[in-house]
Each structure stands twice: as structure tokens, then as C-alpha cells.
Amino acid sequence: MKLLEQIKSPVDLRKLHVDELPQLAAEIRERILEVVGKNGGHLTSNLGVTELTIALHRVFDFQHDRLLWDVGHQCYPHKLLTGRNERFESLRKAGGVSGFPDIHESEYDLFNVGHAGTAIATAVGMARADEMLERNNSVVAMVGDASIVNGVAFEGLNQAGTLKRQFLVVLNDNEWGISPTQGAMAEYLAKFRVSNFYEDAKAATKRVLPKLPLLGKPIFELIAHLKEGIKATVSPGQVFEAMGLQYVGPVDGHDIKHLIEILEVLKRANHPVLLHVHTQKGNGCHWASAEPGKYHSPKPFVVEDGKVTIQKGSGKSWTTAFVDALMQLAEQDKRIYAMTAGMLDGTGLNKFAEKFPDRCRDIGIAESCTVDIAAGMAKAGLRPVAAIYSTFLQRAFDQVFQEVVLQGLPVMFCLDRAGLVGGDGPVHHGFLDITYLRGFPGMVLMAPMDEAELLEAIRFGLTLNCPCAVRYPRDTVPAAMSDKCPPFELGKSRKLREGAAATILAYGVTAVPAMAAAEILSELGIEATVVNARFAKPVDRAMVIEAFRGDRPVVTVEDQSVTGGFGAAILEAAQEEGLSCHRMTRIGIPADRFIAHGSRVGQLAECGLDATGIAAVVQRLLDHAEIEDAEALSARHTAIISR
């Protein structure tokens, strides 16, 4: 029986002999490779953090102590050690184990977390609460995948340094986020990694630790002795020590025994400590560690004779279509400057950077800073294009307002992963960008339905003298509706189909299932107009007036929350025009619940955003018999979700 199969909780882990732990680490890596190979998911970050996770659960009791995760996608070994191994086959599938910490899954997951930079601050909050409530426990913030460069992480460090109790920040320094770590902090940490500090520190620690009494003497003095014994681990000039945290490291993140020794000492420290741990992203798998960015979050893959074949989609991705369009336009306009926040590969800009190395920059996991740099560039005469996932731009809401919108600057935001994202689930759904951007004065919001429209939307956006945003999903680009793609005109929609019975107003990629729904309706003798809105702001007022003419049903469709989204914009416009809206229905992501992880196809069906769902709504508004009765529709959705 494998060691991993014996681990039902960290209690079982602590029963193993320390010499068995490397074997456990190997089995955890094997399990992760097996499941991610079938389901897709975050690979290299989890392979790199395996020994560190084992050591943390060996030393601390996180039923009582606190473990806060930063960049939650590095939690797979944690899940395997906390009772989820038997269900791990369902990783990222609907109804299965989440790819991120999930408060509904386990008492060991304290926050649902998928964004970077938050762990230190939330850990400080829990530490202060525990202190006030007189709880005697340890608090650990696990930071990794380049999230230490995030502004909130530094704000958290600033607060952590004021604590007068145990508090441990574990800095998992693997030199990468999704792309290589960026900025001065990355260079600062690299100075320690590339030196001989670690080997000297490890040897000195092994000499000093056995001599340190663990009882009868203040832990502060023990750590002071440790500092004296390990010259390389502490320097008065350390930025972390200047913020009030004692710095220890760098430590080899793949040496379990040494990690346990260090953590046993640091657990007893009665003041804040930062432990700098150096890990290798993809460790234990030669092809993954050789290309950590490529295998950060791969689709399902097969390994045969050492060769890795990643499952490819049936067509071109929106991400690829975006970067192809931007490169084409950058050839013509030398003012275009592309940037992203730690997502060079994820947004496709790595391809742009190869062609235009002097006109592209990865700012690192710092969305607010990225937006402000874009504002400065626009003010100075460039045409910055900030490619940021929809869910991550939320982190820079105030900067979009203050530095871009309030100044009326022509910054273009290209929002990848807009709408439902599939396996990454609620922490990554781009379900609110229309809502949080639509209220800004002067903001222009666009969404293309196919690749040709994406090119035209970006082309048009670069002519504007105001901020704008273009949204597109994590999906395959659909086939073009026609051979011709009219250029974008401000606030002008595009009619795709004419019909007198009802009107379907679709925003962006939802125009594709809307057209399919119209075909279903046509077979039933119902002819519907389908309009590709193109703009959520400004709305095409002439289109709205025509849609509501004759009191016929109107259905709006969007891959976004119905709260404050495209449908809400249509309602507002209709009301302002004095039109009756009693036969209008909005289809989108439900307002008051989160859509669980699973396939994007299943998620769209769950929200009624597939062709059948759209057609069914039109039929109901026309008082026709439904395509499927409620019971059949529910059964169909259940079957999709369970796959």
C-alpha cells in the first residue's frame, strides 16, 4: 500500500518516519501528474511546493493553527494531505475537487482564494483576532509564484512587522509566477539565490540547531543565536527586517529534513519571521521543470517515451486571435505598447514580446501598478494596451477610475477570460467587468463575436481619445458569420438575422448561440431577429427603439452577471426612450450565486446561455410550448454538470 493512500489527514502524516517523507513526496508528484494529465490544471507550481507542504503539515497542526494560501493554485499537495486524495480524480470537474482552496471542501481551507497578494494581510487579521480571543495557535502565510511583488503583499508585510506574537511568512521563491518574476524585488531575491549563501547556511544550521535549547530560554534569544551561527541568512540591510520581520534563508525547499528542522525552531518564535525558501517550479519532473511556464496550467496531456503531447482544442483560441490582431496593428502604429500583469504567456503577449521586445512589458503581479504605468504612457503620447484577465482587473478598479478615466486617457483594456472560465471556477470567472466599467463616464465597452470582429474592435479602439475595453472569453474562436466584417462605429450594432416574432440582442460571443437558437426557432415556425450589439457602452439607441417596436419579446444575452450588465444597459436605454419593457428577459450569469467549476460548456448551459436555453426563453415569452419541459431541461443540465 502506498504511503499516500494511508494519509487520510495530517495526523497520519505525522505518524510516518521522517525517512519516509521523500517517498511520500514522490507519490504526491506522481498523483498530481496523473490527475492533471487527465483533467488539466496547475502543474509546475504544485510539483515545486510538495516538500514544503509536507514539512508545514508535519510541524504545524492546521486544525488548530492557521494556514493562509497566496496564489491558491499551489494547493494540490495540501489537498492530498488533508483527506482529498480519494476524490482527487475529480479535480476541476463539475461537482468535484476545486483547483483552489475552497471553504466548502475542508476545514483546512480557510479562504476561497485565487488572486495573489492576499495571504499575509488576511493572516495578520486572523493573528490579531486569535490574540484578542486568547487563542494559543500559530499563523502561517504561504506566499508563492511571484505574488510577493504585489502591492497588497507589501501592505501586509508592513502590518505583520507590528505584531508582538508568533507569525510566519513562508516565501516560496521559485523565480516564476506564470512567467518569470519581474521587477527589482525579483532581482533582490536572486542575489541570495545565486550566491553560495544557502550551502553555507545549511551547514551552519545543522551545526547550530542541535545545540539550541528549546525550553527554558526565550525563543528570541534562540533565533539570535541562529542568526549568529548562520552568517548568510541575516543582514542588517534586509528589506524584510527593515519592515519588522526577522529574515531567515534562503533554504532549500526540497530538503524535507532541513525544512522540518527550521520550521520547528521558527514555530516557537514569539515575533514575526519571514522564511525564504527556494524551490524549483516543476521539480521532480524533468520536462516540466525545463519549461515551467509552458506547463504552469496545461490542458490534459499524455506522456509517452518522455515526450509530452498536450491536448489541443479544435480551433484557434481567443487569446491567440487577440495577439495576432495586436501584432498586425502594431506594425502600422508605432505608438502601440503592450503590457500585462504577470500574465505574459496567459494573455499571449509572449508572442508579441518576441516580435516587439522594446514595446512590451510584464509588470508582474501588480495590476494597479500596470494600469498606472499605462496611464503615464498614454499621457506621454503612446497607445498602451493593457491585457489583463477580467477577474484581475477588478484589483485595479480605483486606478482605472483615478488615473485613466478621470483624466480621459486613451488606454485600451483587453480583457481575457471574460465570462465563465470552466475549470478555474468562481475565483477566475470574469463575471462583472461590464458592470464595474460601464459606470465610468467616457468609457467605451466592446465585445466581438468572432476573430474578424476582434481585429476591428481593437483597430477602432486605438482611434479613440478616451479609455475603452474589449472583452473576450477563454474559449475557441467561432467560425465567422460571414465573409465580410463591417468596421466598428461608435455605439453601432450589427444585425445578423431578420425576423418579426422576437428580437435577440446578443453581446459579444453570445451572438453565436443566439444565431443557433434562431435556427431552432425557425424550424418551429418562429422567426427571430438577432442583433450583435458590439457595444455595451454606448448602447445603440436606434437598435433599442427598433427592438421594442410593436411590443414584441426582447431577449438580451451576455456572458456576464445580469446585475448591471449589458441587459441592464438595454433596460435603461429603453426606459429613457419611454419604451415598454414588460416582454423583455435578460439571460446571463445569475445575480446572486457563484457558478461552480466544471466545463465551460456545462456552465453556459447551466446559465441558459446555450442555444437551447436561449430558444426556450423566446418560446416562453411567445407563450409557445417549451422545447423541453422543466423536468427534461433540469435532467439535461444535471447530465452535463456531472460529466
ZALUM-532871 format. One record per residue (C-alpha): residue in one letter; x, y, z. Coordinates in nm, 3 decimals. Example, Ala and Ser with C-alpha at 12.3 -4.5 7.8 and 13.67 -1.06 7.14 Angstrom:
% ZALUM-532871
A  1.230  -0.450  0.780;
S  1.367  -0.106  0.714;
% end
This chain:
% ZALUM-532871
M  0.000  0.000  0.000;
K  0.138  0.338  -0.099;
L  0.217  0.592  0.172;
L  -0.020  0.849  0.019;
E  -0.310  0.604  0.039;
Q  -0.254  0.586  0.416;
I  -0.286  0.964  0.458;
K  -0.645  1.048  0.550;
S  -0.541  1.364  0.736;
P  -0.219  1.534  0.850;
V  -0.242  1.324  1.167;
D  -0.141  1.024  0.955;
L  0.142  1.225  0.801;
R  0.288  1.289  1.145;
K  0.291  0.914  1.216;
L  0.537  0.848  0.932;
H  0.909  0.828  0.998;
V  1.095  1.129  0.864;
D  1.293  0.900  0.632;
E  0.967  0.801  0.460;
L  0.878  1.159  0.366;
P  1.081  1.176  0.042;
Q  0.888  0.870  -0.079;
L  0.562  1.042  0.014;
A  0.671  1.347  -0.185;
A  0.742  1.127  -0.488;
E  0.396  0.968  -0.460;
I  0.229  1.310  -0.433;
R  0.406  1.423  -0.750;
E  0.302  1.104  -0.925;
R  -0.060  1.160  -0.823;
I  -0.059  1.522  -0.938;
L  0.094  1.429  -1.275;
E  -0.165  1.152  -1.319;
V  -0.470  1.369  -1.247;
V  -0.355  1.690  -1.415;
G  -0.265  1.481  -1.719;
K  -0.630  1.373  -1.739;
N  -0.809  1.689  -1.628;
G  -0.569  1.975  -1.693;
G  -0.481  2.215  -1.414;
H  -0.190  2.384  -1.242;
L  0.112  2.157  -1.265;
T  0.458  2.304  -1.216;
S  0.380  2.522  -0.914;
N  0.240  2.221  -0.728;
L  0.531  1.995  -0.818;
G  0.760  2.261  -0.678;
V  0.588  2.307  -0.345;
T  0.547  1.940  -0.248;
E  0.823  1.903  0.014;
L  0.746  2.242  0.163;
T  0.378  2.150  0.207;
I  0.470  1.819  0.370;
A  0.705  1.997  0.611;
L  0.443  2.255  0.706;
H  0.180  1.992  0.783;
R  0.440  1.786  0.969;
V  0.536  2.069  1.203;
F  0.207  2.258  1.242;
D  -0.140  2.131  1.323;
F  -0.364  2.329  1.092;
Q  -0.680  2.207  1.257;
H  -0.570  2.438  1.535;
D  -0.306  2.655  1.368;
R  -0.372  2.880  1.068;
L  -0.251  2.825  0.710;
L  -0.331  3.104  0.465;
W  -0.259  3.047  0.096;
D  -0.142  3.308  -0.151;
V  -0.193  3.217  -0.518;
G  -0.425  2.931  -0.431;
H  -0.334  2.723  -0.735;
Q  -0.031  2.583  -0.547;
C  -0.255  2.390  -0.304;
Y  -0.271  2.042  -0.466;
P  -0.025  1.872  -0.225;
H  -0.214  2.039  0.060;
K  -0.539  1.887  -0.066;
L  -0.384  1.542  -0.097;
L  -0.260  1.561  0.263;
T  -0.593  1.682  0.404;
G  -0.826  1.398  0.312;
R  -0.898  1.464  -0.054;
N  -0.679  1.205  -0.224;
E  -0.967  0.964  -0.295;
R  -1.165  1.239  -0.470;
F  -0.867  1.396  -0.642;
E  -0.962  1.229  -0.972;
S  -1.247  1.481  -0.989;
L  -1.011  1.781  -0.979;
R  -1.163  2.083  -1.159;
K  -1.460  1.879  -1.280;
A  -1.817  1.986  -1.206;
G  -1.910  1.868  -0.859;
G  -1.551  1.763  -0.790;
V  -1.248  1.894  -0.607;
S  -1.171  2.259  -0.676;
G  -0.836  2.362  -0.818;
F  -0.811  2.626  -0.545;
P  -0.861  2.632  -0.167;
D  -1.233  2.601  -0.103;
I  -1.401  2.671  0.233;
H  -1.683  2.431  0.142;
E  -1.442  2.141  0.087;
S  -1.235  2.125  0.401;
E  -1.175  2.283  0.741;
Y  -0.812  2.314  0.633;
D  -0.909  2.569  0.363;
L  -0.968  2.900  0.538;
F  -1.041  3.117  0.233;
N  -1.153  3.064  -0.125;
V  -0.851  3.223  -0.290;
G  -0.731  3.253  -0.648;
H  -0.585  3.604  -0.658;
A  -0.233  3.693  -0.549;
G  -0.103  3.906  -0.264;
T  -0.375  3.846  -0.006;
A  -0.235  3.582  0.232;
I  -0.016  3.800  0.454;
A  -0.286  4.057  0.521;
T  -0.560  3.801  0.594;
A  -0.315  3.610  0.813;
V  -0.241  3.929  1.008;
G  -0.614  3.973  1.059;
M  -0.654  3.619  1.190;
A  -0.345  3.656  1.413;
R  -0.482  3.972  1.574;
A  -0.825  3.814  1.623;
D  -0.672  3.500  1.778;
E  -0.466  3.716  2.011;
M  -0.770  3.915  2.124;
L  -0.968  3.596  2.177;
E  -0.675  3.446  2.372;
R  -0.617  3.155  2.138;
N  -0.272  2.998  2.157;
N  -0.203  2.898  1.799;
S  0.043  2.955  1.517;
V  -0.025  3.151  1.200;
V  0.147  3.080  0.867;
A  0.109  3.277  0.543;
M  0.224  3.074  0.243;
V  0.332  3.312  -0.033;
G  0.448  3.197  -0.375;
D  0.456  3.217  -0.752;
A  0.584  3.576  -0.757;
S  0.295  3.717  -0.550;
I  0.539  3.883  -0.308;
V  0.574  4.167  -0.561;
N  0.205  4.251  -0.529;
G  0.130  4.577  -0.353;
V  -0.113  4.419  -0.107;
A  0.159  4.173  -0.004;
F  0.383  4.464  0.095;
E  0.098  4.631  0.278;
G  0.050  4.304  0.465;
L  0.421  4.287  0.550;
N  0.401  4.641  0.682;
Q  0.130  4.530  0.924;
A  0.289  4.194  1.005;
G  0.600  4.368  1.130;
T  0.398  4.533  1.409;
L  0.282  4.202  1.562;
K  0.412  4.103  1.905;
R  0.344  3.731  1.868;
Q  0.433  3.428  1.653;
F  0.375  3.494  1.284;
L  0.546  3.314  0.996;
V  0.556  3.421  0.634;
V  0.689  3.145  0.409;
L  0.820  3.298  0.088;
N  0.817  3.021  -0.173;
D  1.063  3.174  -0.417;
N  1.058  2.973  -0.738;
E  1.162  3.261  -0.965;
W  0.830  3.236  -1.151;
G  0.468  3.335  -1.142;
I  0.312  3.221  -1.464;
S  0.601  3.397  -1.631;
P  0.942  3.472  -1.474;
T  0.916  3.701  -1.171;
Q  0.952  4.066  -1.270;
G  1.098  4.378  -1.116;
A  1.353  4.492  -0.862;
M  1.227  4.257  -0.589;
A  1.293  3.962  -0.819;
E  1.649  4.084  -0.871;
Y  1.689  4.139  -0.496;
L  1.589  3.781  -0.414;
A  1.804  3.647  -0.696;
K  2.114  3.793  -0.531;
F  2.065  3.547  -0.248;
R  1.979  3.250  -0.469;
V  2.281  3.275  -0.694;
S  2.531  3.314  -0.412;
N  2.684  3.037  -0.200;
F  2.471  3.153  0.092;
Y  2.246  2.851  0.101;
E  2.513  2.582  0.123;
D  2.692  2.776  0.398;
A  2.364  2.838  0.577;
K  2.256  2.476  0.561;
A  2.586  2.350  0.702;
A  2.588  2.609  0.978;
T  2.227  2.540  1.071;
K  2.292  2.167  1.104;
R  2.573  2.251  1.346;
V  2.378  2.508  1.546;
L  2.031  2.353  1.572;
P  2.125  2.056  1.794;
K  2.289  2.294  2.040;
L  1.986  2.522  2.077;
P  1.777  2.452  2.388;
L  1.407  2.462  2.304;
L  1.291  2.516  2.662;
G  1.391  2.745  2.945;
K  1.513  3.031  2.730;
P  1.326  3.297  2.530;
I  1.287  3.196  2.170;
F  1.402  3.541  2.065;
E  1.745  3.455  2.202;
L  1.740  3.122  2.020;
I  1.679  3.293  1.690;
A  1.952  3.544  1.774;
H  2.193  3.255  1.819;
L  2.070  3.107  1.494;
K  2.146  3.436  1.322;
E  2.496  3.441  1.463;
G  2.556  3.082  1.355;
I  2.431  3.138  1.002;
K  2.605  3.448  0.877;
A  2.450  3.433  0.534;
T  2.090  3.423  0.649;
V  2.067  3.766  0.806;
S  2.187  4.108  0.702;
P  2.101  4.439  0.872;
G  2.012  4.575  0.531;
Q  1.744  4.320  0.458;
V  1.428  4.487  0.335;
F  1.217  4.242  0.533;
E  1.397  4.313  0.857;
A  1.351  4.682  0.799;
M  0.978  4.610  0.798;
G  0.995  4.430  1.130;
L  1.020  4.066  1.023;
Q  1.320  3.856  1.106;
Y  1.462  3.714  0.782;
V  1.581  3.353  0.766;
G  1.705  3.192  0.446;
P  1.736  3.112  0.172;
V  1.655  2.748  0.250;
D  1.640  2.457  0.005;
G  1.269  2.394  -0.044;
H  1.325  2.031  -0.148;
D  1.522  1.921  0.160;
I  1.239  1.794  0.382;
K  1.450  1.714  0.687;
H  1.614  2.054  0.690;
L  1.281  2.230  0.633;
I  1.135  2.048  0.932;
E  1.433  2.144  1.149;
I  1.400  2.511  1.055;
L  1.021  2.516  1.097;
E  1.042  2.351  1.440;
V  1.260  2.639  1.558;
L  1.062  2.914  1.387;
K  0.733  2.778  1.521;
R  0.847  2.881  1.868;
A  0.948  3.235  1.775;
N  0.731  3.491  1.952;
H  0.774  3.756  1.683;
P  0.720  3.782  1.305;
V  0.959  3.584  1.084;
L  0.996  3.555  0.707;
L  1.140  3.224  0.589;
H  1.284  3.250  0.238;
V  1.250  2.909  0.070;
H  1.399  2.846  -0.272;
T  1.207  2.589  -0.479;
Q  1.219  2.477  -0.839;
K  0.896  2.510  -1.031;
G  0.820  2.168  -1.179;
N  1.067  1.989  -0.950;
G  1.074  1.610  -0.987;
C  0.959  1.613  -1.349;
H  1.238  1.697  -1.592;
W  1.021  1.815  -1.881;
A  0.805  2.031  -1.654;
S  1.100  2.194  -1.477;
A  1.266  2.257  -1.814;
E  0.966  2.464  -1.930;
P  0.784  2.580  -1.614;
G  0.585  2.848  -1.793;
K  0.455  2.613  -2.062;
Y  0.337  2.364  -1.801;
H  0.211  2.614  -1.546;
S  -0.151  2.532  -1.626;
P  -0.163  2.291  -1.919;
K  -0.462  2.125  -2.076;
P  -0.480  1.745  -2.042;
F  -0.167  1.577  -2.172;
V  -0.013  1.238  -2.247;
V  0.349  1.137  -2.180;
E  0.496  0.863  -2.400;
D  0.866  0.778  -2.411;
G  0.945  1.104  -2.237;
K  0.758  1.310  -2.497;
V  0.469  1.525  -2.379;
T  0.167  1.583  -2.602;
I  -0.077  1.846  -2.476;
Q  -0.437  1.813  -2.585;
K  -0.517  2.087  -2.833;
G  -0.850  2.249  -2.895;
S  -1.033  2.217  -3.221;
G  -0.953  2.571  -3.329;
K  -0.778  2.897  -3.257;
S  -0.810  3.046  -2.910;
W  -0.935  3.397  -2.845;
T  -0.602  3.468  -2.675;
T  -0.410  3.381  -2.990;
A  -0.654  3.578  -3.204;
F  -0.600  3.880  -2.980;
V  -0.222  3.880  -3.001;
D  -0.229  3.817  -3.378;
A  -0.458  4.118  -3.421;
L  -0.246  4.337  -3.195;
M  0.076  4.245  -3.376;
Q  -0.086  4.326  -3.710;
L  -0.192  4.668  -3.584;
A  0.142  4.731  -3.409;
E  0.315  4.701  -3.747;
Q  0.112  5.001  -3.860;
D  0.109  5.209  -3.540;
K  0.444  5.255  -3.363;
R  0.271  5.411  -3.062;
I  0.121  5.078  -2.951;
Y  0.280  4.946  -2.633;
A  0.154  4.616  -2.485;
M  0.169  4.526  -2.118;
T  0.029  4.277  -1.873;
A  0.036  4.198  -1.501;
G  0.223  3.871  -1.456;
M  0.041  3.701  -1.744;
L  0.274  3.728  -2.041;
D  0.201  3.370  -2.154;
G  -0.161  3.367  -2.037;
T  -0.254  3.674  -2.241;
G  -0.049  3.568  -2.544;
L  0.182  3.869  -2.515;
N  0.490  3.647  -2.501;
K  0.445  3.616  -2.878;
F  0.414  3.996  -2.909;
A  0.727  4.043  -2.694;
E  0.930  3.823  -2.928;
K  0.842  4.044  -3.222;
F  0.840  4.380  -3.043;
P  1.073  4.338  -2.743;
D  1.101  4.715  -2.687;
R  0.725  4.765  -2.693;
C  0.607  4.507  -2.442;
R  0.648  4.463  -2.067;
D  0.530  4.225  -1.799;
I  0.483  4.439  -1.488;
G  0.446  4.136  -1.261;
I  0.152  4.052  -1.036;
A  0.068  4.418  -0.984;
E  -0.250  4.512  -1.168;
S  -0.286  4.853  -1.004;
C  0.069  4.947  -1.097;
T  0.016  4.817  -1.452;
V  -0.285  5.044  -1.501;
D  -0.099  5.347  -1.363;
I  0.201  5.283  -1.589;
A  -0.041  5.259  -1.883;
A  -0.191  5.592  -1.778;
G  0.152  5.752  -1.774;
M  0.233  5.616  -2.117;
A  -0.095  5.743  -2.259;
K  -0.038  6.086  -2.107;
A  0.303  6.097  -2.273;
G  0.164  6.008  -2.616;
L  0.176  5.630  -2.651;
R  -0.120  5.399  -2.712;
P  -0.091  5.148  -2.426;
V  -0.281  4.820  -2.447;
A  -0.318  4.653  -2.107;
A  -0.404  4.285  -2.147;
I  -0.539  4.171  -1.810;
Y  -0.779  3.893  -1.717;
S  -1.125  4.030  -1.642;
T  -1.122  3.899  -1.285;
F  -0.779  4.052  -1.218;
L  -0.866  4.399  -1.348;
Q  -1.106  4.420  -1.054;
R  -0.795  4.462  -0.840;
A  -0.720  4.791  -1.016;
F  -1.068  4.942  -1.008;
D  -0.957  5.263  -0.838;
Q  -0.661  5.311  -1.072;
V  -0.886  5.268  -1.376;
F  -1.103  5.542  -1.227;
Q  -0.849  5.789  -1.092;
E  -0.557  5.767  -1.332;
V  -0.728  5.668  -1.657;
V  -1.097  5.759  -1.671;
L  -1.083  6.082  -1.470;
Q  -0.802  6.202  -1.695;
G  -0.980  6.089  -2.013;
L  -0.672  5.897  -2.127;
P  -0.677  5.658  -2.427;
V  -0.580  5.337  -2.250;
M  -0.718  5.017  -2.404;
F  -0.800  4.728  -2.170;
C  -0.813  4.388  -2.340;
L  -0.996  4.158  -2.100;
D  -0.908  3.793  -2.150;
R  -1.107  3.524  -1.959;
A  -1.420  3.742  -1.968;
G  -1.728  3.545  -1.866;
L  -1.732  3.184  -1.748;
V  -1.389  3.020  -1.745;
G  -1.451  2.650  -1.686;
G  -1.224  2.455  -1.452;
D  -1.079  2.753  -1.262;
G  -1.428  2.831  -1.134;
P  -1.555  3.122  -0.920;
V  -1.216  3.270  -0.830;
H  -1.148  3.332  -1.201;
H  -1.489  3.390  -1.364;
G  -1.488  3.729  -1.539;
F  -1.848  3.788  -1.444;
L  -1.852  4.159  -1.356;
D  -1.636  4.365  -1.595;
I  -1.929  4.518  -1.786;
T  -2.085  4.619  -1.456;
Y  -1.779  4.776  -1.296;
L  -1.661  4.953  -1.612;
R  -1.997  5.070  -1.751;
G  -2.049  5.331  -1.480;
F  -1.733  5.522  -1.570;
P  -1.800  5.842  -1.770;
G  -1.646  5.832  -2.115;
M  -1.563  5.459  -2.106;
V  -1.632  5.263  -2.427;
L  -1.710  4.892  -2.391;
M  -1.688  4.648  -2.683;
A  -1.717  4.273  -2.733;
P  -1.654  4.093  -3.065;
M  -1.835  3.777  -3.175;
D  -1.553  3.632  -3.389;
E  -1.190  3.686  -3.486;
A  -1.260  3.937  -3.762;
E  -1.460  4.149  -3.521;
L  -1.184  4.127  -3.259;
L  -0.940  4.283  -3.505;
E  -1.191  4.555  -3.595;
A  -1.274  4.625  -3.229;
I  -0.906  4.675  -3.139;
R  -0.847  4.878  -3.455;
F  -1.138  5.105  -3.367;
G  -1.040  5.132  -3.001;
L  -0.697  5.260  -3.096;
T  -0.858  5.555  -3.275;
L  -1.047  5.672  -2.966;
N  -0.928  5.957  -2.748;
C  -1.084  5.802  -2.439;
P  -1.048  5.480  -2.241;
C  -1.202  5.163  -2.379;
A  -1.222  4.791  -2.309;
V  -1.258  4.485  -2.530;
R  -1.373  4.159  -2.368;
Y  -1.339  3.801  -2.495;
P  -1.364  3.457  -2.331;
R  -1.131  3.168  -2.258;
D  -1.254  2.961  -2.549;
T  -1.206  2.874  -2.912;
V  -1.286  3.143  -3.164;
P  -1.606  3.051  -3.354;
A  -1.626  3.043  -3.730;
A  -1.700  3.378  -3.893;
M  -2.069  3.451  -3.953;
S  -1.994  3.597  -4.295;
D  -1.708  3.677  -4.530;
K  -1.740  4.048  -4.462;
C  -1.692  4.222  -4.131;
P  -1.812  4.583  -4.121;
P  -1.578  4.817  -3.934;
F  -1.679  4.924  -3.584;
E  -1.858  5.257  -3.547;
L  -1.910  5.410  -3.204;
G  -2.230  5.275  -3.049;
K  -2.347  5.095  -3.363;
S  -2.474  4.736  -3.359;
R  -2.475  4.476  -3.636;
K  -2.793  4.295  -3.739;
L  -2.727  3.929  -3.818;
R  -3.075  3.800  -3.893;
E  -3.423  3.943  -3.953;
G  -3.745  3.805  -3.803;
A  -4.075  3.953  -3.693;
A  -4.164  3.735  -3.393;
A  -3.899  3.839  -3.141;
T  -3.560  4.007  -3.107;
I  -3.247  3.856  -2.951;
L  -2.988  4.117  -2.857;
A  -2.655  3.943  -2.801;
Y  -2.333  4.093  -2.669;
G  -2.004  3.957  -2.794;
V  -1.951  3.584  -2.834;
T  -2.308  3.508  -2.720;
A  -2.418  3.609  -3.069;
V  -2.310  3.261  -3.183;
P  -2.554  3.059  -2.963;
A  -2.813  3.331  -3.028;
M  -2.793  3.256  -3.400;
A  -2.813  2.884  -3.328;
A  -3.121  2.949  -3.114;
A  -3.279  3.141  -3.402;
E  -3.226  2.837  -3.625;
I  -3.402  2.615  -3.370;
L  -3.691  2.862  -3.351;
S  -3.711  2.887  -3.729;
E  -3.761  2.511  -3.754;
L  -4.061  2.560  -3.525;
G  -4.202  2.838  -3.740;
I  -4.077  3.123  -3.523;
E  -3.863  3.383  -3.697;
A  -3.649  3.597  -3.468;
T  -3.422  3.893  -3.531;
V  -3.069  3.852  -3.396;
V  -2.856  4.158  -3.329;
N  -2.487  4.156  -3.244;
A  -2.477  4.460  -3.015;
R  -2.098  4.508  -3.031;
F  -2.120  4.784  -2.767;
A  -2.242  4.773  -2.407;
K  -2.149  5.140  -2.384;
P  -2.261  5.345  -2.562;
V  -2.570  5.142  -2.646;
D  -2.714  5.167  -2.999;
R  -3.030  5.368  -2.924;
A  -3.172  5.321  -3.275;
M  -3.135  4.945  -3.230;
V  -3.313  4.959  -2.895;
I  -3.606  5.156  -3.038;
E  -3.642  4.911  -3.327;
A  -3.617  4.607  -3.099;
F  -3.903  4.719  -2.874;
R  -4.124  4.835  -3.159;
G  -4.458  4.656  -3.178;
D  -4.438  4.517  -2.826;
R  -4.264  4.201  -2.939;
P  -4.047  3.996  -2.700;
V  -3.689  4.108  -2.647;
V  -3.420  3.883  -2.501;
T  -3.073  4.009  -2.410;
V  -2.786  3.760  -2.388;
E  -2.448  3.813  -2.219;
D  -2.171  3.601  -2.068;
Q  -2.170  3.822  -1.757;
S  -2.377  3.881  -1.447;
V  -2.725  4.012  -1.521;
T  -2.666  4.268  -1.246;
G  -2.561  4.594  -1.410;
G  -2.451  4.427  -1.732;
F  -2.545  4.457  -2.098;
G  -2.909  4.364  -2.039;
A  -2.932  4.630  -1.769;
A  -2.792  4.884  -2.016;
I  -3.066  4.790  -2.265;
L  -3.334  4.824  -1.997;
E  -3.204  5.167  -1.901;
A  -3.196  5.283  -2.261;
A  -3.548  5.153  -2.328;
Q  -3.683  5.326  -2.017;
E  -3.516  5.652  -2.114;
E  -3.676  5.624  -2.459;
G  -4.018  5.568  -2.299;
L  -4.050  5.212  -2.429;
S  -4.243  4.927  -2.265;
C  -4.014  4.653  -2.131;
H  -4.272  4.409  -1.990;
R  -4.188  4.144  -2.251;
M  -3.813  4.164  -2.206;
T  -3.595  3.899  -2.039;
R  -3.223  3.909  -1.961;
I  -3.014  3.592  -1.990;
G  -2.675  3.592  -1.822;
I  -2.489  3.467  -1.519;
P  -2.731  3.458  -1.222;
A  -2.710  3.759  -0.994;
D  -2.687  3.602  -0.650;
R  -2.489  3.281  -0.676;
F  -2.149  3.168  -0.796;
I  -2.116  2.917  -1.078;
A  -1.904  2.622  -0.965;
H  -1.601  2.492  -1.152;
G  -1.659  2.250  -1.439;
S  -1.656  2.264  -1.818;
R  -1.736  2.599  -1.980;
V  -1.994  2.422  -2.198;
G  -2.171  2.293  -1.887;
Q  -2.153  2.630  -1.716;
L  -2.306  2.809  -2.015;
A  -2.587  2.553  -2.027;
E  -2.645  2.591  -1.652;
C  -2.696  2.966  -1.706;
G  -2.922  2.917  -2.009;
L  -2.659  3.070  -2.236;
D  -2.655  2.783  -2.487;
A  -2.875  2.772  -2.797;
T  -3.142  2.556  -2.629;
G  -3.165  2.783  -2.329;
I  -3.196  3.099  -2.539;
A  -3.459  2.941  -2.766;
A  -3.658  2.821  -2.465;
V  -3.676  3.173  -2.322;
V  -3.801  3.317  -2.651;
Q  -4.067  3.045  -2.669;
R  -4.187  3.117  -2.318;
L  -4.217  3.486  -2.396;
L  -4.426  3.395  -2.700;
D  -4.640  3.158  -2.493;
H  -4.540  2.862  -2.710;
A  -4.482  2.512  -2.576;
E  -4.129  2.481  -2.441;
I  -3.866  2.289  -2.636;
E  -3.818  2.080  -2.325;
D  -4.036  2.080  -2.016;
A  -3.878  2.188  -1.688;
E  -3.808  1.831  -1.574;
A  -3.636  1.736  -1.901;
L  -3.435  2.059  -1.904;
S  -3.321  2.000  -1.547;
A  -3.220  1.643  -1.627;
R  -3.020  1.759  -1.927;
H  -2.833  2.019  -1.723;
T  -2.763  1.765  -1.448;
A  -2.616  1.526  -1.704;
I  -2.389  1.799  -1.842;
I  -2.270  1.909  -1.499;
S  -2.195  1.553  -1.386;
R  -1.967  1.486  -1.681;
% end
